[in-house]
Amino acid sequence: MISLYIRSSVFVLAATSTLAIAGCNQAPEDFDTDQQIGPDPVLPEPSTELLPDTKIAEVVGWKENETPAVPKGLKITAYAKDLANPRTVHTLPNGDVLVVQSRPPEGEPKSRPKDIIRGWIMAMAHGGGPQKESNIVTLLRDANRDGVVDERHDLLKGLNSPFGLAWIDDTLYVAASDAILAYSYTLGQTAITAAPKVLTPLPGGPINHHWTKDLALSPDGRFLYASVGSNSNIVENGLEAEKGRAAIWQVDRRTGAARVFASGLRNPNGLAFNPESGALWAVINERDELGPNLVPDYATSVKDGGFYGWPWSYYGNHVDARVHPPRPDMVEKAIKPDYALSSHVAALGLAFSLNSALPAPYSNGAFIGEHGSWNRHAFNGYRVTFIPFENGRPSGKTQDVVTGFIQGDKARGRPVGVGIDGTGALLVADDAGNTVWRIAAADGTVSLQPLGTDQMQGGDAQTQGAVNEDGENAVETPPIPSNASEMTQPSPQPAQAEIAPATEPN
């Protein structure tokens, strides 16, 4: 009887362009998602249903001359169009921008009837029709720093679902869905022909439920940090399938030696070091199927050896009763995240704005790319927000910065990765609209010289500034934190090892 119900539900879903399957335990329509933004989110009682609340926006794309909306003081333009699912952007020290275009690995086994529906939902949420070649790293060059791309080159093709990038010492690191690859690459090159070296394998298939692997380079350049999402929503594939997952790895980039740096993070992405505190931050997609208003996704600093609750609890000690056997010892260790973003926004990108050329309201904080919900009765996310920071910590409510991705029940685009380009403007990768958007100061302010993504997190950031069209200093930049190298020191007992040890490189 259950299989017939599932099958008929799929046909009902397929018959409509915008779909809503409401569970019987639906939360009130007037639930204010703003209650779940900040350090102390409102957490309603959980509810579970055979089919959770589902509402999917039909992807229609952007018409000619259409753009997202930005507040006064900013201007938005299309930086690159006609891409194939752009996911992340990464700026090199010479100002060249690398765009990662990628699609999920194929062949994930379906362990539950719900997985069939989820797979279909995910496909629809990214649009249908013919698909261009993806799994490419493309170089965009703005030679005269006027905010317009002058050259476009595909550096790498045929990759295995790439996502995160880092560059240092003439080496480009690419996080594919199953390994970190190291390519010889000198700034200015427009092609890579040499085969890569495998720095370290990462947990991959055959399941690879959360496949995106992001990267961040430590401020001292010694380590790479890689995000590895869980292999399930809530361990329905067993704990054995979660070895080394729901975690952030620390990888010695010279030797490939790897360890779990922090764990209990269901699906971490958007790895970045805060330029003031030196702390590693990430955005995390929390668990599903506890109702439309649970569990809030969040942004948090990540502590060495820290455990953040998944799968046994959320937001500190809130126990998830679905997980057996219970582990009160792990719940007791769970760290409460720093800043909630509200439920099911699907935050996938984070970039700090300090040392950019953006105007005062956005000069110190974090931009967050919210891909948008599919599993609640009203849409949430589908925007880029900004969290103001002071002294390396959040200092207020989020502000919507880039909106207009969703219009009624249709999605024109869905933001993923965010970053700062070589002129100090914000870039947003829109994987459903197949565009990279550039958001700059309306008065034409640009940075004095290019500053790479890896430099934004430390390095030479203190030497940078910004000038407006009159040549005046526009943005002040603070010194690099004195403790930036301290956080790269290993701890003896990462918490994930108490669940299942990480896969070590050979």
N, C-alpha and C positions, 0 to 999 in steps of 0.2 A: 504493500500500500504506500509506503514511504517513497519507493522508487517511482511509482506512478505520479505521486504528488510532485516530486522533484522534476520529472520529465515534463509534466504539463506546465509547471512554472517556467521552465526554460522556453517553451513555445510561447507562453504569454509574454515573456520578456522580449523574445525576438520579434514579436508582432508590433512593438511600439518603439518609438524613437527616444522617448524619455520615459523612464520606468520607475515605478515605485511599488515595492512590496513591503507593506507595513506589518510589523509583528504585532501581536496582541498586546504586548507590554510596552507600547509606544510611549515615549516620554511626552509631556505636554508640549504643544506646538510653540508655546510662548517661552520656552526655556531660553534664557539669555546666555549665549555662549561667552559674552564678556566676563561672566562670573568665573570662567575657567582660564582667564589670561592673567598671568602673574605668578608670584611665588606661592600663593595659597589658594589653589583652585577649589571650587565647589565640586564635590564628588557625590552624585546621587547614588541611590541603591542600585546594584547591578540587576540586570534582567537578561534571561537567555531564551532564545527561540530557535526552532528548527531552521527557519529562514529569517535572518536578521533584517532589520530595516535596510532597504536598498533603493537608491535613487541615482540614476546615471544620466549625465549630461551628454547629449549627442554632440559629437565633435563636428563642427562645421567649418572651422578654419577662419582665416582673416581675409576679408575682401580687399581689393586694391585701395590703398590710402587709409585703411583702418589701422588703428594702433590702440594699445591699452591706454588707460588714463593715468595721469600723474598729477600731484598737487602743484599749486602755484609756486614758482621759483625753480621748477624743474622742466626739462623738455625731453621728449622721447622720440626716438627714431629707430627704424629697422637697421641693425648693424649688419646682419647677414640673413638672407632668405633662402628658400628652396633647399633646406637641409633635410636630413632624414632622422628624426627623433633626437635632436640635440639635448643632451642631458647635463653636461657640465662645461664650464669655461675656466680657462687657466691662462694667466698672463705671464709671459716670460720677461726677464729683466730688460730686454731690448724693446719691449712694447708689443711684440707679436702676441696674438691671442690664439690659443689652441681650443678648439671646440670638439668635445667628444660626442659623437653620434652613436647610439647603440640601441639594440633591442635585446630582450631577455633571451637566455639560452632556451633551446627547444628540448622537449622530451621529459619535462618534470612529471613523474608518475602521480596519478590521482588516487589518494588514499581514502577519500570520503566523497560521497555524492556532492557535498558542498563545494569540493574542489573543482568539479566540472563547471558548476555555475560561476564560481569565482574566476576561473580561467576565461570563460566567455565574457564576463563583466570586464575584466582587465583589457581584453582585446577591443571591446566596444569603446571603452573609455579613452582609447588612443586613436580612434577613428578607423574606418574601413577603407576599402578601395585598394588599388594597386600600390605596392610598396617599393620605394626606391632602395638601392643598396645602402645599408647602414653598417654599423660596427667599424667606424672610420674615425681617425683623428685628423682634423682639418686645421690648417694654419691660416689665420686672417691677419693681413698686414695693413696697418694704417701708417704709411710711410711719412706723411707730413703732419700727423697728429691733429687732423681736423675732424676726427670723429667719423670718417668715411673710409670703408675698407677699399684699398687700392689693389691688393693682390689676394688671391685665394688658392691654396695648394693643399691637396690631400697628402699628408705625411705618411699615414699608415692605413692599410685596408685589411680586411679579412680577420680582424681581431675577435677574440672570444668575449663578447659583451663587455667592452671596456667601460670604465666610469671615472676613477680618480687618476690624477696626474701629479707629478712633482718633477722639478728640474734642479740639478746642482752638478757642478764639476763636469760639464760637458756630457751629462747623462740624463736622459729623459726616462722617468719611471712611469709605467702604465699599469694600473691595477685592472686586470681582466677579471672575469668571474671566478677564476680558479688559481690565479698566480699573480705575483708582481713581476713584471718584465722590465729589464734594464736595456735601453737602447743607447748606443753612442750617438750623441747629437750635439753639434756646435751651434750656438746662436747664429741666426741668419740663414741656415740651411732651409731649403724648400723641399727636400726629399730625404727619406731615410731608406736606405737599401740594405744595410747590414742586418743580419739576424740578431735577435735579442738574446740576452742571457736571462735565465730564470733566477731571480734573486731569492724568492721563496715561494713554495706552493701555498695556496690558501684553500680553505674548505670549499669544495665545489659540488659537482653533481654526484649522483644522478638526480637528487631532489633539488637542491640549490634554490629553495623557496624564495628567500630574499637574496637576490643575486648581485646587487650593486655593492661594489667595494670602493670606498673613497680613500683618498690618501692625504696626508699632511706631513710636511717636513719639519722636524724639530728646529727651533731657532739656532741651535749650534750646528746643525747640518749632519749630526751623527746618525739620527734615527728617522725612519719612516713610521708613521702611524696609519694603520689600515683598519677600516671598519668591515665587520663581517656580521651580517644579519642572521637571525634565527632561521631554522629550517622548517618552521611551522608557525601557526598562530599561537598555539598554547600547548606545545609538546605532543600534539596528536600523532607525530611520527616516532615518539619515544625519545628518551634522553640520549640514547646512543647516537641518534642522528644529529644531536646538537653539540658534538665534540668541537671545541674551539670556536663555537658560534655564539651569537648574541653578545658580541664582544668587540673590543678594539685591541688590535695587536700592536706591539712594538717590535720593529724589525731593524736590526743593525744593517745599515745599507752597505757596509763594507764586507760583511761576512754572510749575511742572510740569516743569522741566528734570530729566532723569533720567540716571543713569549706573549701571553695574554696580559695586557696592561690594565684593562678594566672589563667587567662582565655584567651580566644581568641587564643588558641593553638590547631590547628586542630587535630593533632595526635601526642602527646608527648610521648617519650620513652627515654631510656638511662639516667635515673635520677642519678646524682652524684654531690657531693659537692666538689668544688675545694679546694685542701689542703692548698693553699696559701691564697686565699681571703675569704674562708668560704662561697662563693656564691653557690647557687644551680644552676646547669646547666642541660640542656636537649637537645635532638635532636628532631626536629619536621618535620613530613611529611606534606608538604603543599598541597593545592588543585589541582585538575586535571581539564582537559577539557578546558583549556585556550590556548592550543598549546603545542608542544613538548618542548619548552624552557621557559615555565612558569608553576608553580611558583617554584623558587628554594627552596629545603628543606634547613634546617638551624640548627645550634647549637647556643644556646643562654643562657646567664645567665637569671635567672627568678626572677623578683622582686615581693615582697609581694604586692598584690593588683594590679599587672600589668595586662594590657590588650594588647594582641598582634595581634588583627585585625580580626581574623576569626569570623564570615563569611563576614563581610562588607568590609574588606580591606586586603591587603597583603603588606608586607614590609613597614610598616608604613601607609602612607596615599594613597596608590595605590588602588583606589576603584574597587571593583568587581561589575560590573553593573548588574550581574545576580541576585543579592540579593534584594528582595523587602519585605517590604518597605525599602528605604535607611535610614541609620542612620548616618548622618554627625557628630553627637555628639560623636558617638563611634569611627568613623574614626579619629576624632581629638585626641582621647585619645590613639590611637594605638601606641605601642612602636616598633620601628624598631629593628629587631633582631641583634645580635652581629656579626654573621659570616655565610655567605651563603656557601652551599656545592654544588650547581648547581641543575638543575631541575630533579626531578623524580629519584634521586638516592636511595630513600627509606631508609634513615638513621634510624636505629633501635637500635643501641648500642653506648654507650659512656663510656669510662673509662680513668681516669687520670693516667699518668705514674709516677708522682712524688712519690718517696719512693719505686719504683720498682728496679729491678736489670738489666734493659735494658741499652745498651750503650748510650754514650753522645748524639748522634743525637735524641734520643727518651726519654731522662731522665726527661724532663719537658714539658708536653703537654697532648693532648687528642687523644686517638685512637677512630676512628669512624667506626662502622660496617655499610656498605652500601649494603643493600639487593639486589638492582639492579632494573632497570626500566622495565616496560612492556608497557608503554603508550607513547612512542616516537619512531620515525622512525630509530634511532640508539641507541644502548645500552648505558646506563650510570650507573655508580656505579659498583656493583659486585666486591667489593674490601674492604679492610680495609685501611683507610687513617690515617694520623697523622697531627694534628694541633699543631705547636710549641707554647708554652706559655712563657710569662715572667710576673712576678708579678701578676699572676692570670688572665692574659688576653691573647688572641691570639696575636702572634707576627710575623706571616709570613704566606706564602702559605702552603697548605696541601702537604704532601708527601705520595705517594703510598707506603704502607708497605707490605701488603699481597695481591697478585694478582694471576691471572691464574684461577680464578673461571669460567670465560667464555672463550671459545675457539671457534672462528668463530661464528656460530649461535647456539652453544650448551653450556649448563651450567653444569659444573661438580659439582658445589656447589653454595651456596648463604649465605654469612655471615650475622649474626644477632647480637647477644649479644657479647660483649667483656669484658674481665676482667683480673686481675692479679692473678696468682696462688700463692701458698704458698712459692715458691722459687723466686718470683719476675719476672717470665716470663709472656708473654702475652698469653691469651687463647682466642680463637675465636670459637663461636658456629656456625656451618654450618648446617642449617636446611634442605637443599636439599641434601647435601652430607652425612647427618646423622653422622657427625664426629665433635669432638672438636679438634681443632688444637692448638699446643703449639709452640710459637715462643720465643726463648731464645737467649741470647747473645752467639755468636759463640765461645767466649773464655771460656765459662763455668761459668761465673759470676752468683752467686746466692745471695739472700738476707741472712742476718745473721740468721734470724729466720722468721717463718711464720707471715704474716700480712694479716688480714682478709679484705674483701671488705669494710666492715663498718669502719674498722680502717684506711683504705687508705684515707678516707674522714676526718680524724681527730683522736680522741682517742689517741693512743699511737704511732702515726706515727713518732714523733720526736725522739723516742728511737731506730729507726730502721736504718739499713745501708745495705751494700752489700759487698760481698767479691768475688774476682775472684779465679781461681784455685790455685793461689799462696798464698791465704789468705790475700791479700791486699785489703784495702778499695777501692771500685769501684764507689760508688754513694754517694754524700752528701745529707743529708736530712735537710730541714729547720724546724724551730719551727712551732707549730700550730698557726694559726691566732688568734689574740686577740679578733676579732669581731665574732668568729664562733657562739656564742650563740645569738648575737643580731638579726640575721635574722629570728629567730624562734618566734619573738614577733608578735602577731596578729595585723592586721590592721582592722579598723572598717567597711570598705565598699568594699569587693571584687567586682571587676567589673562584674563578671559573674552574680551576683545577679540582675544586671540591665537587664539581658536577661531573665533568669529564675533561681530561687534559687536552690541551690544544694539539693539533697535528704538528709535529716538529718537522722542519726540512731535513732532507737526507744529507 
